[in-house]
Amino acid sequence: MNDAVSPRISTGVAGLDNILGGGLTPQRLYLVEGSPGAGKTTLGLQFLLDGVARGESGLYITLSETTEELIAVGQSHGWDLNVLSIYELAGDTDLDPESQQSVFHPSEIELNETTRNVMDRVDALRPLRVVFDSLSEMRLLAQNPLRYRRQILALKQFFSSRNCTVLLLDDKTGPSDQHLHSIAHGVITLEQIAREYGKERRRVNVLKMRGIRFRGGYHDYTLDKGGITMYPRLVAAEHVVDFTPLISSTGSSGFDALLGGGLVRGTNTLVMGPSGVGKTTLSTRCLLASLERGEHAAYYLFDEGMGTFFARNSQLGMDLRPYLDSGQLDMHHIDPAELTPGEFAQMLRDSVELHNVRFLVIDSLNAYLQAMPGEQFLTLQMHELLSYLNQQGVTTMLILGLHGLIGEGRTDVDLSYLSDGTVSLRFFEAGGKVRRAITVVKSRTTEHAATIHELQLGRGGVLIGEPLKNFEGVLTGLVSYAGDTPMMVYKPHDRRAGN
C-alpha cells in the first residue's frame, strides 16, 4: 500500500482529513452512514463547499429533502448554498410510490426517465464533487436487494466514468447492508449517542478506506453553528519533542523539600485528598511560581466558579488576575456535562501547541470522570493524554478528591498508577482541632521525603510545619499521639511560604 501514488482531496472537515491521513482519494464513491441527526447532510455540504473554494464544481442530489430545507440548513451554519447546484428529486413524478417503479427497469442496466434526468444533469454540469442523499429512498424504490445492488453498481460506474468524487448518504433506517459496504471505496459511520444527562455525544468511525492508512477507532465530533468539528483520537507516540527535564520550585520551600527539590518538567503530579483540605490552594501555589518564572500556564476548572476561585486565592496572597489580564494565564471553566473526552483532549493540545503552555492544572478529575459514567476506556484516554503532556515537556498537576473527610478515603477510579508523583493531603485531629497533613507518597523522578508534615493555608498559600514524628495513623484519620511535636499556630498575615 503506497499512499504517495494518489493525491488526496479534503473532506471539508480538517479533523476528518487528519483521521484519513490527508483526505479522500479522488474519483471514488464513498458511503457516509448514520442515524438521522448525526450530521450527514452537514458533512455533505461541507464537502461540496470545500470543493467550490478550491475551484471544483459541486452537485447535491436530494431525494429526501427539498431545496428550501437544504438552504435552511446552510443558513443555520452561515453558508451561502447558491454556489452549489441542487437537484431535487423529492417532487419528481417518477418517484410516485403508486407507480411501483424502481429507479432502474428490471432489464438490468436500462435506466428509467428519472435516473436519466439525473445523469443528464451530471453530464451538463460536469461536477467534480457529488453528494447523493439518500440511499434509504432508493432502497425503498428498488423493492428488492438484487435490484438495489445493481442500482448502486450502475451509479458507481457512471460517476467513475465522469471523474466524480461521490458521497452516498444513508440514514441506516433499514438493516445493515454489507453488500453496500463492499461496493463503496470507503465507509464512514457517524453516531449520535444520547446520554441520561447533559449534551448528546457524537463520534465518527472509519470502517473502511481502500488504499490509504487511516486512524481507526472512534473519534469525537461536535455539530454546531459553522458545521462539524472532529477531534482525532490522541496518540501520544506521534507527538514527541526534545526537552530538558529541569527541576523547578513550587514557590514553597517546605513543599520543595518534600518533593526532593521541586516539580520536574515533563511529569505529572496527582494531588489527592478530601474536599476542603487544600488541594486547589497547593496547586495554585505551584501555578503562581510557574507564572512568576515567566512561563505560560493553563488552569482547567471543573468544580467551582471563577469568581470564588479568584477571590479565595487573592485572600491568600496569590492574585492571579494580572497574569490572566496579560494573557500569560489561560483560565478555562469547564461544564463536564457538555464535554466529550476528544474535545477536552483537543483543548489541552491547543493550549500546548498554540499557546506554548508549560504548566497545566486539571481541577478536578472527579467531575470529568463522573460526567461520563459509561466510558469504559476513559482511563486509557487519560493515560494517552498524560503521556502526551509529559512528552511535550509540560508540568501537569491533577487534582483528585477523596470521599469522606476523615479516614482512609476512596476514589471513583484509581489513577495513581498514571502519575509520576502522588501527594496525599489528610485531615486529622490534634489538640481539639481539625488539622491538615501533607506527605509525598510517590515520585518517579526525585528522592522525596517520606515524612508527614502539618499543612496550613495562609498568606502565601502554603505553610508546612515540622514532621509529625510522634503521631501514628495520620493518613487514616485515626490518630494516636505520644510526644511533644509542636503544632503550628495560625497567623492570618504570616507570609512565610513553607518554613
N, C-alpha and C positions, 0 to 999 in steps of 0.2 A: 504494500500500500504506500503510495507516494503522494503526499498532499501537495507537492510543489508543481505537479504537472497541470493542474487545473486551477484557473483563477477562482476567486470567490466573490459573491455579491452580498451586500449587507441585507439583513432582515429588517432593518429599520429600528431594531432594539439592540443597543450596544451590549447589554448583558447576555442576550441570546447569541450574538456573534461570538462573544468570548466563550460561551459554553460549546459552540460548534467549532471552535478553533479557527475562527476567521469569517464564518458566514456560510452561505449555501453555494453548492455547485450550480452554476447557471444552466439553463435549458433543461431542467429536470422537473419532475412532478412530485410534490410533497403533500403529505396528509397532515393536517392540523386538526386534532380531535379534542373535544372537551364538552362538558355539560353546559347547558345554557347559562350565560352569565360569567363564564370563565374568562372571556376576553378574546375569543376567536376573531370576531369582526374587527375589534380594535387592532389586533395584530395584523390582520389582512390589510387594513387601511394604512397602518404604519409602513408595511412592506411596500405598498404602492406609492405612498408619498415620498419614501426614501428614494425610490426609483426616479420619480419626477424631479427631485432635487439633483439627481445625477444625470438628467437629460434622457431618461428612459420612460417611454410612454407606458401607462397602466390602464388596465380594464378590470372593472369589478362587475362580475356576472352574478345577479342575485335571483334566486328562486324563492327565497323565504322572507325577504324584506323588501319594502318599497323604496324607491329613490328618496322620498321625503324622510323615511326613517333613517336611512343612511346619512343623509345630510344633517339630521338632528344629532346623530352620534358624533359626526365630525365637529359640529358647533359646540357640543359639550366639552370637547377637548381643545377648542380654539383653532380648528383646522378648516381650511377652505377646500372643499372637495370639487370645486369647479375645474380644477386642474386634472381631474380624473375623468375617464369615460365610464359611465354606469349604464349597464344594460339590464333592464328589469324584465324578468320572465314571469313574475308573480301574477300579472294580469293577462298573460297570453292565452288565447282561446284554445291553443293546442294542449294546454295543461289542465283543461277542464276534466275533473275526475270522472264525469259521466261518460266521457268518450272512451274510457277503458283502454287508452293507448299508452304505450311506453315511449320513452324518448327515441328508442330505436325500434324499427319494424322487426318482426320475427325473422325476417330473412337476413339474419346475422348483421351485416355491416351497413345496410341501406338506412339512411337517416331520415327521420320524419321532418316535416316542414319546420317545426320549432328548432330542432337541433341544427338544421341547415341555416336558419337565420343567425344562430349563434356563430357558426363557422364563417358565415359571410361577414358578420361584424368583426371577427378577429382578422379575417383577410383584408378588410377595408382599413382597419386601424393599425394593423401590424404592431400590436403591443409587445413589449419585451417582458412585461410582468402581468400576470393574470391571477385574480382571486375568484374561485368558483364557490358560491355559497347558496345552498349547502347540499351535501350528498344525501341527507336524510330524505329530501324531497325526491331526488332521483331514485332512491331506493324504493320508495312507495310507487313511483310511476313504472318502474321496471317490472314489478309484480312477481318476479322470481329471481333467486340468486344467480342463476346462469346468465340471464339476460343482463342483470345488473353488472356482473363482472365483465361481460362483453362491452357494455357501455363505457366502463372505466378504461378498458384497454383501448377502445376506439378513441376516447378523449386523449389518452396518453400519447398515442401515435400521432394524432392530429396536432396537438400542441408541440410535440417534439419536432415535427416537420416544419413548424412555423417559428422555431427557435425561441419559444416562450418558457419562462420560469413560472411555474404554476403552484399556487397553494389551494388545495382542496379542503374545504372546511366541513367538518362532520360533528354534529351535536350529540352523537352517541345515544340517540333515543332508541336505537334498535340494538340487537345482540352484537357482540364483538365480532368483527369481520376480519379474520386472519388473512383471507384471500386478498383483501384490500391492502393490508399491510405488506404483503409480498409484492404487489404491483407497484406501490409507491417507492420512490427512490429514498425517501426518508419519512419518518413518522415522529411527530412532536405531539405530546399529550399535555393539555392544560387541565389542572384540577382546581376546584373550589371546595374547601372544606369548612363547614360550619362548626363553630365551637360553642360550648354551652354558655360562655360569657366572653364578651369582647368581640373584636373585629374578626371577620372570617379570614381564613388563611388560604392563599393561592400558591400553587407550586407547579413547576414545569418539569417534565421528564422526557428526554430524547430517547425514544425506544430504539430507533434505527436510523442510520445515516450511512449510505453506501460510499465507500471510497475515502472517507475522512475520519480522522480521530476526533472524538468529542468527549466532553466531560460527562460521564454517566451519573446516574442517581438523580435525586430530587433537588431542585433549586427553587428558593422562594422568589415570588414576584408580587408587585403591587399594581393595582389598576386604579389610577387617579386621573384628575384633570391633566391633560398633556399626554396620556397614553400609558403604556405598560413600561414598567421599570423592573428589570430582572436582576437578581443578586446571585451570581455564580457561587456555588459551594466553595468555601475556602479550603485550599490545600496548602498547608504551611510550607511544605517542602519546595514549593515553587517561588517562595519569597524569602530567600536567604541573602543577607547582606553582611559585610565585614564590619566589626566594631570592636572597640577595646572595652573589656568588662571592668570599668573603673568602679571603685567604692566611693559612694557619696554620702555625706552626712544627712541625717534625718532632721537636723535642726534641734535635736535634744541630745546632749552629751550622755545622759543616762541611757536613753534608748540605743544610741550608737554602741555603747559598751555591751549592752545585752546582745546586740546583733553581731558583735565581733568586728565592729568598725563602721557599720552603716549598711545601706542598701546597695546591692551590686547591680550595675547596669545590665539589662538583658535578663533579669529574673523577675519572678512574681512572688509576692508575699501575701499569704492568707491571714487575715486578722479575724479571729473568732471570739465570740463572747455573747452574753445575754443582752437584751435591749437595755440601753441606758448606761452601759458600763464604760463607754468612751471610745468605741471603735472608730466612729466618724472623726472625732477630735484627733485621735492619734494619726489617722490617715491624712487629715488636713494639715497637721504639723509637718509631715513629710512632704506634702504637696507644696506648702509655702516655702520650704527650704529649696525645693527644685526651682520655684519661681524666682527666688532671690538669687539663684545662680545664673539666671537669665534663660532658663530652658522654657520651651513651650510645654504646657500641660493641659490635660483634659480631665473633667470630672463628670461621670455619668451618675446622676442622682435619681434613684427609683423611689425611695421610701418617703421622703419629707419634702415640704415645699421649699422653693428657692428662698423666699423671704425669711423663713425660720432658719435655714442653713446659714445665710449670711449674717443674720442678727446674732445668732449664738456664737459664731466664730469671732465676730467683732468684739463681743463682750469678753472673750478670752484673749484678746490682743492679737488676733490673727485676721486682719482686714484684707479680704481678697478682692474687693471691688476695684481698686486701682489696676490690678492685673487683668480683671475682666474688661474694664473700660479700654485698656490699651491693646486688647486682643491677644495678650500673651497667654491668657487662660480661657479655655473653651468650656462653658458650662452647658450641660445637656440635661434637661428634666425629662425623664422617660416615663411614659404611660405604658406599663408592661402589657396591658390588655390590648393595646393597639400595635404591638410589635411582633415581628417574627424573628427567629434566630438568624436567618440570612440577612435581613435588613439591619439588625444590630451589628452583625459582623462587618457589614459594609460601612456602617457609621464609624466603627473603630478604624477600619482600613483608611477611610478618607482622612481621619484625624492624623494618622501616622504619615500617610503618603502625600497628602495635600497640604497639611498644616505643620508638618515636622514636629509632632508631639513626641516628647521624650519621657514624660511622666504621666501615668494614667491611673485613675481610681474608678472602680466599679462599686457603687454603694446602693443597694446591696444585691448579692446573688440570690437571696431568698425570694424577692419579688420577681426577679427574672425567671427563676425556676418554677415558682408557683403559678405563673401566668400560662405555663404550657405543661399541664399535668400529663398530657397524653404523649409527650415527646419521649420515646423510648431511647433515642440516641442523643439526647441533649448533652449528656456527659461527654460523649465523643466529640460533639461540636465544640464544647468548651475546651476540650483538650487541644483541638486544632487551632482554636482562637488564641489560647495562651502560648502555644508553640510558635505561632506567627509573631505575636508581640515580642517574645523572647528573641527570636531570630532577627527582628528589626532593631534590637538594642533598646527596647522600651522598658523602663522600670514600671512595674504594674503592682498596684495594691488592690486586693479583693477583700470585700467585707462580707462576712457570713454570720448571721445571727443564730444563736442557740436558743432552744426552747427552755423556758423556765428561768427564774432569777437566781436561785440558789441550787446547788447540786452539780452533778457532772455535766448535764446538758446533752442535748442531741440535736442533730440537724436533719433536714429533709433529704439530703443527699450528701454523700461523703466525697468531698473534693480535695481533701487534704493531700492525697497522693499526687494530685496535679500540681501542687505548689512547690516552689523551690525553698520557701521558708514559711513557717507557721508560727504566729504569735497568738498566745491564749490570754484572754482577759477574763477575770472572775470577780464576783462579789464574795466577800467573806465578812464575818462578824468578829469584832475585837473591841474590847473596852466599852461595850454597849452601843457601838456604832457600826453601821454598814460601811465597809471599806472596799477598795478595789485592789486587785492584784494583777501583776503582769509577768509573763515569762515567755521566753522563746523556746519552743519545743522542737524546732526543726530548722536546719539551714544546710543547703547543699553546697554552698559556696564559701562559707566562713566558719571559723571555730567560735560558736556562740556560747554565751554564758548559760549555765544550767541552773542558775539560782532564780528564786521567786522574789519579786520586789513589790512593795506597795506603790500604787499609782494614784496620783491626784490630778484633777483637771483644774488649772488656774490660769493666771496671766501668763501668756507664752504658750498656753495649750497643755503641755505635758510636764508634770513633776514626778520624778521617780525617786523613791526613798531607798533605804538600806535593804539588804537581803533579809527576808523573813526567816532567819535561821532557826528560831525556836518555835516555829509553827509547823504543824503537820495537818494534812488534809485540806489545805487551802484550795486546791483545784477542784475538790469535791464539794466544798462549802461546809463540810463537817469538820470544823477546826478544833484542834486541841493545842494548848499553849503551855510551855514551861520555859521560863527565862525572862529576860529583860530587854527584848528587842524594842527600841523606841519607835513609836508611831509618829508620823509627820503631823504637824499642826497646820491646818489650812489657813493660809494668809491670802485674802482676796486679791491683794495687789502685788503679790510676790511674782517677780518677773523671771525667776530662775527657770531654766529650760531643762532641768533634769539632773540636779546635783545629788 
